[in-house]
Amino acid sequence: MAKAAAKAAEPQAPLPRGVLASGWLRNAPARVLDAVAKAARRERYADGEMIFARGDAPTNFYLVLSGRARMSRVSAGGREAVYAVVGRGQWFGEISLLDGKPRTHDGFAVGSTELVALGWHDFQRILAVHPEGMQLIVRQICARLRMAFDHAESAQQAPVDARMAERLLELADSTERVVHISAEELGDMVNRSRQTVAKYLQAWEAAGWIRRRYREIELVAPQALQRLAGR
């Protein structure tokens, strides 16, 4: 099994509170933000570079500063199933840090990506000193479970084009217009073939809703996708 190469630590100044105050730290007290800022460090990854591998021991809790992180698994037949693409301002990797078990999937950078990495020991120490941090983590996990249930219901009921629109809007996260994803990856996320997804993307581009480039989809008319997704 491939293992992600450890990133060399570089001397860095503490991160500003504003950089960290998203995801589980969105409403965190200043004392928790300061503790994370002192312990965390920045890491940079090239497009396609592995962040961690399925089966790796837990090392860091990550925040995406720029770029994206793709969470996936490879089947015995060699097919990659994409479970999520994590965007700017989102934290990921907490499950293994909380239960101490190996990583459940592979993580790869999508595009040039910069992350904030909070090490396992620092994570545990901060939660021990600031128990309110654990409450914030639980809220993040609950929010993701609710989203997973919504996706499961949508997969059974919503048309494929509505599911595609919903996933693209989620990945854009109302802060970006360009989503770094291929038709095949989007197909994996909505459980449809690349050919099916490409057919809808072609129609959306002809309608002026999106603009496609290599492994990128620009949302030209996000309002149209919102209507399609039923938002």
C-alpha positions as a Markdown table, in Angstrom:
| # | Residue | x | y | z |
|---|---|---|---|---|
| 1 | Met | 0.0 | 0.0 | 0.0 |
| 2 | Ala | 1.3 | 3.4 | -0.9 |
| 3 | Lys | 2.2 | 5.7 | 1.9 |
| 4 | Ala | 2.1 | 9.5 | 1.9 |
| 5 | Ala | 5.5 | 11.1 | 2.3 |
| 6 | Ala | 5.9 | 13.2 | 5.5 |
| 7 | Lys | 6.2 | 16.9 | 4.8 |
| 8 | Ala | 9.2 | 18.6 | 6.3 |
| 9 | Ala | 8.3 | 21.1 | 8.9 |
| 10 | Glu | 9.4 | 24.7 | 8.2 |
| 11 | Pro | 9.9 | 27.5 | 10.7 |
| 12 | Gln | 6.7 | 29.6 | 10.5 |
| 13 | Ala | 5.0 | 32.4 | 12.3 |
| 14 | Pro | 1.7 | 31.6 | 14.1 |
| 15 | Leu | -1.3 | 31.7 | 11.8 |
| 16 | Pro | -3.8 | 34.5 | 12.1 |
| 17 | Arg | -7.0 | 33.7 | 13.9 |
| 18 | Gly | -9.0 | 34.7 | 10.8 |
| 19 | Val | -7.3 | 32.0 | 8.7 |
| 20 | Leu | -8.5 | 29.3 | 11.1 |
| 21 | Ala | -12.0 | 30.5 | 12.0 |
| 22 | Ser | -13.9 | 28.2 | 9.7 |
| 23 | Gly | -15.4 | 24.7 | 9.8 |
| 24 | Trp | -15.2 | 23.3 | 13.4 |
| 25 | Leu | -13.5 | 26.6 | 14.5 |
| 26 | Arg | -16.1 | 28.9 | 13.0 |
| 27 | Asn | -17.5 | 30.0 | 16.3 |
| 28 | Ala | -14.5 | 28.9 | 18.5 |
| 29 | Pro | -13.5 | 31.1 | 21.5 |
| 30 | Ala | -10.3 | 33.2 | 21.0 |
| 31 | Arg | -8.4 | 31.0 | 23.4 |
| 32 | Val | -9.0 | 27.9 | 21.2 |
| 33 | Leu | -8.1 | 29.7 | 18.0 |
| 34 | Asp | -4.9 | 31.0 | 19.7 |
| 35 | Ala | -4.0 | 27.5 | 20.8 |
| 36 | Val | -4.5 | 26.0 | 17.3 |
| 37 | Ala | -2.6 | 29.0 | 15.7 |
| 38 | Lys | 0.5 | 28.4 | 17.8 |
| 39 | Ala | 0.6 | 24.6 | 17.1 |
| 40 | Ala | -0.5 | 24.4 | 13.4 |
| 41 | Arg | 1.7 | 24.8 | 10.3 |
| 42 | Arg | 1.3 | 25.3 | 6.6 |
| 43 | Glu | 1.9 | 22.5 | 4.1 |
| 44 | Arg | 2.0 | 22.8 | 0.3 |
| 45 | Tyr | 1.1 | 20.0 | -2.2 |
| 46 | Ala | 1.4 | 19.8 | -5.9 |
| 47 | Asp | -1.5 | 18.7 | -8.1 |
| 48 | Gly | -2.1 | 15.0 | -7.6 |
| 49 | Glu | 0.3 | 14.7 | -4.7 |
| 50 | Met | -0.8 | 12.3 | -1.9 |
| 51 | Ile | -1.7 | 13.9 | 1.4 |
| 52 | Phe | -2.3 | 10.6 | 3.2 |
| 53 | Ala | -3.1 | 7.0 | 2.2 |
| 54 | Arg | -5.8 | 4.6 | 3.3 |
| 55 | Gly | -4.3 | 2.6 | 6.2 |
| 56 | Asp | -1.9 | 5.3 | 7.3 |
| 57 | Ala | -1.7 | 6.1 | 11.0 |
| 58 | Pro | -3.4 | 9.3 | 12.0 |
| 59 | Thr | -1.0 | 12.3 | 11.9 |
| 60 | Asn | -2.8 | 15.6 | 11.2 |
| 61 | Phe | -6.1 | 17.4 | 11.1 |
| 62 | Tyr | -6.2 | 19.6 | 8.0 |
| 63 | Leu | -7.7 | 22.8 | 6.8 |
| 64 | Val | -7.8 | 23.8 | 3.1 |
| 65 | Leu | -6.4 | 27.3 | 2.6 |
| 66 | Ser | -6.3 | 27.1 | -1.2 |
| 67 | Gly | -6.8 | 24.4 | -3.8 |
| 68 | Arg | -8.8 | 21.2 | -3.0 |
| 69 | Ala | -8.4 | 17.8 | -1.4 |
| 70 | Arg | -9.9 | 14.7 | -3.0 |
| 71 | Met | -11.0 | 11.8 | -0.7 |
| 72 | Ser | -11.3 | 8.5 | -2.5 |
| 73 | Arg | -10.8 | 4.7 | -2.4 |
| 74 | Val | -9.4 | 2.4 | -5.1 |
| 75 | Ser | -11.3 | -0.9 | -5.6 |
| 76 | Ala | -9.7 | -4.3 | -6.1 |
| 77 | Gly | -10.3 | -3.8 | -9.8 |
| 78 | Gly | -8.4 | -0.5 | -9.8 |
| 79 | Arg | -11.3 | 1.9 | -10.1 |
| 80 | Glu | -11.1 | 5.0 | -8.0 |
| 81 | Ala | -14.4 | 6.0 | -6.2 |
| 82 | Val | -14.4 | 9.6 | -5.1 |
| 83 | Tyr | -16.3 | 10.3 | -1.9 |
| 84 | Ala | -15.7 | 14.0 | -1.5 |
| 85 | Val | -13.7 | 16.9 | -2.7 |
| 86 | Val | -12.9 | 19.2 | 0.2 |
| 87 | Gly | -12.7 | 22.9 | -0.6 |
| 88 | Arg | -11.3 | 26.1 | 0.8 |
| 89 | Gly | -12.2 | 26.8 | 4.4 |
| 90 | Gln | -13.1 | 23.2 | 5.2 |
| 91 | Trp | -11.3 | 20.9 | 7.7 |
| 92 | Phe | -10.9 | 17.2 | 7.1 |
| 93 | Gly | -9.2 | 14.1 | 8.6 |
| 94 | Glu | -10.7 | 14.2 | 12.1 |
| 95 | Ile | -12.1 | 10.7 | 12.2 |
| 96 | Ser | -8.8 | 8.9 | 12.6 |
| 97 | Leu | -7.6 | 11.4 | 15.1 |
| 98 | Leu | -10.6 | 10.8 | 17.3 |
| 99 | Asp | -10.7 | 7.0 | 17.2 |
| 100 | Gly | -7.0 | 6.4 | 16.7 |
| 101 | Lys | -7.6 | 4.0 | 13.8 |
| 102 | Pro | -6.0 | 4.1 | 10.4 |
| 103 | Arg | -7.1 | 6.4 | 7.6 |
| 104 | Thr | -10.3 | 5.2 | 5.9 |
| 105 | His | -9.4 | 6.5 | 2.4 |
| 106 | Asp | -6.8 | 8.2 | 0.3 |
| 107 | Gly | -6.3 | 12.0 | 0.2 |
| 108 | Phe | -4.9 | 13.8 | -2.8 |
| 109 | Ala | -4.3 | 17.4 | -3.7 |
| 110 | Val | -6.4 | 18.8 | -6.5 |
| 111 | Gly | -4.5 | 21.6 | -8.1 |
| 112 | Ser | -1.8 | 23.5 | -6.3 |
| 113 | Thr | -3.0 | 23.1 | -2.7 |
| 114 | Glu | -2.0 | 24.7 | 0.6 |
| 115 | Leu | -3.2 | 23.2 | 3.9 |
| 116 | Val | -3.0 | 24.0 | 7.6 |
| 117 | Ala | -1.9 | 20.9 | 9.5 |
| 118 | Leu | -2.6 | 20.4 | 13.2 |
| 119 | Gly | -0.7 | 17.4 | 14.5 |
| 120 | Trp | -2.3 | 14.6 | 16.4 |
| 121 | His | -0.5 | 15.3 | 19.7 |
| 122 | Asp | -1.3 | 19.0 | 19.6 |
| 123 | Phe | -4.9 | 18.2 | 18.6 |
| 124 | Gln | -5.3 | 15.9 | 21.7 |
| 125 | Arg | -3.7 | 18.4 | 24.0 |
| 126 | Ile | -5.8 | 21.3 | 22.8 |
| 127 | Leu | -9.0 | 19.3 | 23.3 |
| 128 | Ala | -7.9 | 18.3 | 26.8 |
| 129 | Val | -7.2 | 21.9 | 27.8 |
| 130 | His | -10.2 | 23.3 | 26.0 |
| 131 | Pro | -13.1 | 20.8 | 26.2 |
| 132 | Glu | -15.3 | 23.2 | 24.2 |
| 133 | Gly | -13.1 | 22.3 | 21.2 |
| 134 | Met | -14.6 | 18.7 | 21.4 |
| 135 | Gln | -18.1 | 20.1 | 21.3 |
| 136 | Leu | -17.2 | 22.0 | 18.1 |
| 137 | Ile | -15.8 | 18.8 | 16.6 |
| 138 | Val | -19.0 | 16.9 | 17.4 |
| 139 | Arg | -21.1 | 19.6 | 15.7 |
| 140 | Gln | -19.0 | 19.3 | 12.6 |
| 141 | Ile | -19.4 | 15.6 | 12.5 |
| 142 | Cys | -23.1 | 15.9 | 13.0 |
| 143 | Ala | -23.3 | 18.4 | 10.2 |
| 144 | Arg | -21.5 | 15.9 | 7.9 |
| 145 | Leu | -23.8 | 13.1 | 8.9 |
| 146 | Arg | -26.8 | 15.2 | 8.1 |
| 147 | Met | -25.3 | 16.0 | 4.7 |
| 148 | Ala | -24.6 | 12.3 | 4.1 |
| 149 | Phe | -28.2 | 11.4 | 4.9 |
| 150 | Asp | -29.3 | 14.1 | 2.5 |
| 151 | His | -27.0 | 12.7 | -0.2 |
| 152 | Ala | -28.4 | 9.2 | 0.4 |
| 153 | Glu | -32.0 | 10.4 | 0.1 |
| 154 | Ser | -31.1 | 12.5 | -3.0 |
| 155 | Ala | -29.4 | 9.5 | -4.7 |
| 156 | Gln | -32.7 | 7.5 | -4.4 |
| 157 | Gln | -35.1 | 10.3 | -5.4 |
| 158 | Ala | -33.6 | 13.2 | -7.3 |
| 159 | Pro | -32.8 | 13.1 | -11.0 |
| 160 | Val | -29.1 | 12.8 | -11.9 |
| 161 | Asp | -28.9 | 16.4 | -13.3 |
| 162 | Ala | -30.2 | 17.8 | -10.0 |
| 163 | Arg | -27.7 | 15.7 | -8.0 |
| 164 | Met | -24.9 | 16.9 | -10.3 |
| 165 | Ala | -25.9 | 20.6 | -9.8 |
| 166 | Glu | -26.1 | 20.1 | -6.0 |
| 167 | Arg | -22.7 | 18.6 | -5.8 |
| 168 | Leu | -21.1 | 21.3 | -7.9 |
| 169 | Leu | -22.7 | 24.0 | -5.8 |
| 170 | Glu | -21.5 | 22.3 | -2.6 |
| 171 | Leu | -17.9 | 22.1 | -4.0 |
| 172 | Ala | -18.0 | 25.8 | -5.0 |
| 173 | Asp | -19.2 | 26.5 | -1.4 |
| 174 | Ser | -20.6 | 29.9 | -2.5 |
| 175 | Thr | -17.0 | 31.3 | -2.4 |
| 176 | Glu | -15.7 | 30.2 | -5.7 |
| 177 | Arg | -16.9 | 29.9 | -9.3 |
| 178 | Val | -14.3 | 27.3 | -10.5 |
| 179 | Val | -14.6 | 23.7 | -9.3 |
| 180 | His | -11.5 | 21.5 | -9.9 |
| 181 | Ile | -13.1 | 18.2 | -10.9 |
| 182 | Ser | -13.3 | 16.0 | -13.9 |
| 183 | Ala | -16.5 | 14.5 | -15.4 |
| 184 | Glu | -15.4 | 11.1 | -14.2 |
| 185 | Glu | -14.9 | 12.3 | -10.6 |
| 186 | Leu | -18.3 | 14.0 | -10.7 |
| 187 | Gly | -19.8 | 10.8 | -12.0 |
| 188 | Asp | -18.4 | 8.9 | -9.1 |
| 189 | Met | -19.9 | 11.3 | -6.7 |
| 190 | Val | -23.4 | 10.9 | -8.2 |
| 191 | Asn | -23.0 | 7.2 | -9.1 |
| 192 | Arg | -23.3 | 7.7 | -12.8 |
| 193 | Ser | -20.9 | 7.0 | -15.7 |
| 194 | Arg | -18.6 | 9.7 | -17.1 |
| 195 | Gln | -20.5 | 9.5 | -20.4 |
| 196 | Thr | -23.8 | 10.3 | -18.7 |
| 197 | Val | -22.3 | 13.2 | -16.7 |
| 198 | Ala | -20.5 | 14.6 | -19.8 |
| 199 | Lys | -23.8 | 14.7 | -21.7 |
| 200 | Tyr | -25.4 | 17.0 | -19.1 |
| 201 | Leu | -22.3 | 19.1 | -18.8 |
| 202 | Gln | -22.3 | 19.6 | -22.6 |
| 203 | Ala | -25.9 | 20.7 | -22.5 |
| 204 | Trp | -25.2 | 23.1 | -19.6 |
| 205 | Glu | -22.3 | 24.6 | -21.4 |
| 206 | Ala | -24.4 | 25.1 | -24.5 |
| 207 | Ala | -27.0 | 26.9 | -22.3 |
| 208 | Gly | -24.3 | 29.2 | -20.9 |
| 209 | Trp | -24.5 | 27.8 | -17.4 |
| 210 | Ile | -21.0 | 26.5 | -17.1 |
| 211 | Arg | -17.6 | 26.7 | -18.9 |
| 212 | Arg | -15.4 | 23.6 | -19.1 |
| 213 | Arg | -11.7 | 23.3 | -19.1 |
| 214 | Tyr | -9.4 | 20.4 | -18.3 |
| 215 | Arg | -10.4 | 19.1 | -14.9 |
| 216 | Glu | -12.3 | 22.3 | -14.2 |
| 217 | Ile | -15.9 | 23.4 | -14.3 |
| 218 | Glu | -16.6 | 27.2 | -14.1 |
| 219 | Leu | -20.0 | 28.1 | -12.8 |
| 220 | Val | -21.1 | 30.9 | -15.1 |
| 221 | Ala | -24.7 | 30.9 | -14.0 |
| 222 | Pro | -24.9 | 29.4 | -10.5 |
| 223 | Gln | -28.5 | 30.6 | -10.2 |
| 224 | Ala | -29.5 | 28.2 | -12.9 |
| 225 | Leu | -27.9 | 25.3 | -11.1 |
| 226 | Gln | -29.5 | 26.4 | -7.9 |
| 227 | Arg | -33.0 | 26.2 | -9.6 |
| 228 | Leu | -32.1 | 22.8 | -11.0 |
| 229 | Ala | -31.0 | 21.5 | -7.6 |
| 230 | Gly | -34.2 | 22.8 | -6.0 |
| 231 | Arg | -32.5 | 25.4 | -3.7 |
